[in-house]
């Protein structure tokens, strides 16, 4: 018997435009950056959202937390419709 595992990865981008593929099931938190998150502190310019991952690491991305949350929610809704 042959089994296929399909994982839908969320494609996000770092400030240099490189793609970061993230498994949505591995996301633990989304933190929107604040206007006082100035360069020279912890974040590079252009970072809009810090994505917390289950391995304790973080991905700093240019997408907004709202758009990431919307993508995840849309995918969950789609999968639930397919189950019915």
C-alpha positions in Angstrom: 0.0 0.0 0.0 1.3 3.4 -0.9 0.5 6.5 1.3 0.9 10.1 0.3 1.4 12.9 2.8 0.6 16.3 1.5 1.7 19.3 3.6 0.5 22.7 2.5 3.4 25.1 3.2 2.8 28.8 3.8 5.2 30.8 1.6 6.4 34.0 3.4 9.3 36.4 2.6 12.2 37.8 4.6 13.3 41.5 4.1 15.6 40.5 1.2 12.7 38.9 -0.7 13.8 35.3 -0.1 11.1 32.8 0.3 10.5 31.1 3.7 8.3 28.0 3.6 6.6 27.3 6.9 4.3 24.5 7.9 1.2 26.3 9.4 0.9 23.5 12.0 4.3 24.5 13.3 3.2 28.1 14.0 2.8 28.9 17.7 2.4 32.7 17.7 2.2 35.8 15.5 3.6 39.1 16.8 2.9 42.3 14.9 5.8 44.7 15.0 5.2 48.0 16.7 6.3 51.4 15.3 8.9 51.6 18.0 10.6 48.4 16.7 13.4 50.4 15.1 16.3 49.0 13.3 19.3 48.5 15.5 17.1 46.9 18.2 16.1 43.3 17.3 14.5 43.6 13.9 15.6 44.4 10.4 13.9 47.2 8.5 10.7 46.0 6.7 9.8 43.3 9.2 6.0 43.4 9.8 5.4 40.1 11.7 7.5 37.8 13.8 6.3 34.2 13.5 7.0 31.9 16.5 7.6 28.2 15.6 7.3 25.0 17.6 11.1 24.5 17.7 11.5 27.7 19.6 12.8 29.7 16.6 11.3 32.7 15.0 10.9 33.8 11.4 10.8 37.6 10.8 8.8 38.3 7.7 7.5 41.2 5.6 3.9 40.0 5.4 1.5 41.3 8.0 0.3 39.0 10.8 -3.3 39.7 9.7 -2.5 38.4 6.1 -0.8 35.3 7.6 -3.7 34.6 9.9 -6.2 35.0 7.0 -4.2 32.5 4.8 -4.2 30.0 7.6 -7.9 30.4 8.4 -8.8 30.2 4.7 -6.8 26.9 4.3 -8.5 25.4 7.4 -11.9 26.4 6.1 -11.1 24.8 2.7 -10.0 21.5 4.3 -13.1 21.4 6.5 -15.3 21.8 3.4 -13.5 19.0 1.6 -14.1 16.6 4.6 -17.9 17.0 4.2 
